[in-house]
Amino acid sequence: MVNYAPAMRGQAVRMVLDQAGGHATQREAIVPVAAKIGYMRETPRRWVWQAEQGRSQRPGLATDERVRLAAQDRENRGAQRHDRLSSAPR
């Protein structure tokens, strides 16, 4: 998986959102932006989707919430494993 610079992601999202008013659909706004930055159109589409989730404009969890829940899940699995190992018969 390629890591894109946060500044590039932010710039692409702003470009799409700025151009969205001049197009019938958001998809039509994404195509020229993707061509301009040299990425497949799916890449900026996901960035825009994530940005809208982060602003509560779309259903779903924001990235920081997703990271926090993943960390909490790891912690819970570790605690459950510890409980199983400590209560196992010897």
N, C-alpha and C positions, 0 to 999 in steps of 0.2 A: 504494500500500500504506500502510495506517495504522500509525503507530508507537504502541504502547500503552506506558504508563508501566510500568517494571519492577515497581514496587510493586503496581500493579493486577494484573499477571500473577501475581506471587507470591501475592497474596491470593486470587485466583481458584483457583489450583492448590491452595492449602491448604484452601480451602472444599470443593473437589471431593474431595480425599483424606480430609478429615475426615468427609464425608458418605457416602463410598463404603461404609463398613461397614453402613450402614442401608439399603442398596439391593441388589437382586439383581445388578445390573451397574454398571459404572462409568458407562456411558451414562445410566442412570437418575439417577445422582448429578449428572451434568453438566447435564442439562436445567433443573432449578430454579436452579442457580447461574448459568447463562447468562441465564435470565429475570431473575434478581435484579440482575445487573450490566448488563443491557441489550444483550447481544451475542448474535449467532447462536450456536447450540451448537457449531458447528465451531471457533470461535475458542478457547474454553477447552479443548476436546478436544485441539487441537494443542498448547496450552501444557502440558497434563498429559502428553501423549506426549513432548514435548521434555524435560520435567523428569524423566520416568522414564528416558529415554535417558541423560541427564546423570548419573543415579544408577546407571547400569548395570542398571536393572530391565527394560529393553527392548533388543532388538537395535538396532544403529545407532550412529552417531557422536554424541557430545555436541556441543553448539553450538560450544564452544571448539576442539574437534578439527576440526570442519568448517571453521571460520574459518582455522585454522592450515594445513590442507591446501589450501584455496583460495589462500592467500598463497604457499604453496610451488609450486603449479601455475603461478601467474602468473610467479613468479621463473624457473621452469624454461622456460616458453614464451619469456620474454625472452632467456634464455641461448641457447636453440636458435635464435631469430631472429638474434641477434648472430653466432652461429657460421655460419649460412647466409649472412649478408650479408658476413662477413669472408672466407669461403672462395669466394665467387662469382667467376667470371672477370670481368676488367675489360676 
